[in-house]
Amino acid sequence: MKLSPNENLLVCNLIAQYKKPRQIQSILEEEYGVKLGLKRIRNFYGKEEKLIADLRERYLATVSEVPIAQKKVRLEREEQLYEVADGIEEIKGKIDSKLKCLASAREEIEGRGAQSVTFAQYNQYNQLSDEELQYKIKEIELKIAKASAIEVEDAVQVS
């Protein structure tokens, strides 16, 4: 079966988007009703190398259109996770989850690797009463609020 020019372009485009031959085979069959063997799909890699490279360059140029590639989107999602962590009943689990969210947000804002919470750092909370733990949670929430305010100030200055 000979592929139409559009089907040929579709296969090249799927390869350019880093789809694996089995994924391409499945997409072609399920969405377009085209049955194509894995060997034939693999032949495209060498036969259409230039076209695939051009399509891949265009594909990668659109990375900023992917929501999670945006710093603000990642921070908003981290904030959502932080709010979910607030619903954890067990106080030590709540603190651990919130600390992880804070570390991730810090990494995003400061542009450096997150510092993981060590066992010794985490263990310090085992000695605190529930009241002291609640106070620590409030401190963490204030730190996030300040970090968010800095993010907003930086965005305003850039504008």
N, C-alpha and C positions, 0 to 999 in steps of 0.2 A: 504494500500500500504506500503510495507516494503522498507525502505531506504537502498541504497547500503552503504558499508563502507565509500566510498568517500563522499556521500551525508550527511551521519551522521557526518563526520569530518567537512564538510562545515558548517553545522548548528552550531556545537560547535565553530568553528572558528569565525563565525559571531557574536555569543553571546560574545565570548572573546573580540571582537572588539567593544563592547558596543552598538551593533545594537539592536534596540527594536524589539519585536516579529512581529509587523506589517511590519517593514522594512525587516526583514528576510523573511517573507512570500512573500513580493513583489519581493525581489531579487531572491528567489528560483523560483518563477513562471515566471518572466520576462526573467531572464538570463539562467535558467536551465530547464524550462518547468515542474518543480516539484510543485505540489499543496500540501500544508501542512497546516493543521488547526492551529489556534493560540494556542489552548489547547495542542496540540501535541508538538509545539515548546516550550511552557512553561515547559513541562515535562522534557525537556533536562536540565534545570537549576539544578534540583535535581539528575536526573539519571546520568548525565555526569559531575558532579561537579569537579572531579579531572582533567579530560581532559580539561575542560574549564579553570580551574585555571592555568594549565601548558601552554595552548595556550595564555592566557592573559599575563602571565609573559613574554613569548617570544615577544608578540605584543608590550608590553610597553617598552621592552628593545630596541626597534628600534625607539624610539621617536626622537633620534638625526637625523634620516633620513628624518624627516619632515622638509622642508625648513624653515618654520617660527619658528622652535625651535632653529635656529641658530641666534646668536646675530648680526652677520654681515648682514644676510638677512633682519632682522627686521630693522636695521639701513638704509640699502639701500632702503627699501620700504618707510621708513619715509622720506628719502631724496626725493624720487619720489613724495610723497605727498606735500612736501615743494615746489617743483618745480611747481606742479599743482596749489598750493596756489598763486604762483607768477603770475599766469594768471588771478586771480580774479580782475575784473575791479574796484570794489568799494574798496577804499583804506582802510577803517576801517575793512572790511571783510577780506581783504588780510592780514592785520596785525594780526587780531585775529587768522586766520588759521595758519599763520606762527608761532605765539607764541605757539599754541597748538602742532605743529610739534616739535618745539624746546623743549618744556617741555617733550614730549614723548621721544625724543632722549636723553635728559639729564637723564631721569629716566633709560633708557637702558644703557647708558655709566657708570653712577655712581652707578647703581644697587640699587637705592632707589626709593621710591614712588615719582611719579611726583607731583609737586606742582601746583595745579590748579590756573589758572589766576583768581583772584578775580575781582568783579565788579569795585572796587576802582582802581585796577591796570589797568584794561581795560579802565576805564573812563578817565584816565590821557591822553589818546591819542585823546580824543574828543576836547581837548583844543589846539591841535597842528595844524599848517598850513600844507598844502600838502607838501611843501618843507621840513618841519621838520619831517613829517611822512616818506618821502623818505629817509632822513638821518637815521631814526630809523631802517628802513628796511635794509639799508647797515650795520648798527651795528649788527643786528641779523644775517645777512649772514656771517659776519666776525666771530661771535661766533661759528656758525656751522662749518666753515672752521677750526677754531682752535680745536674744539672738534673732528673733523675728523682726524686732524693731530695727536692729542694725541692718538686716537684709533690706528692709523698706527704705531706710535712710540711704544706703548705697545705691539702690535703684533710682531714687529721686535725684541724687547727685549726678548719676550717669545721664539722666534724661536731659 
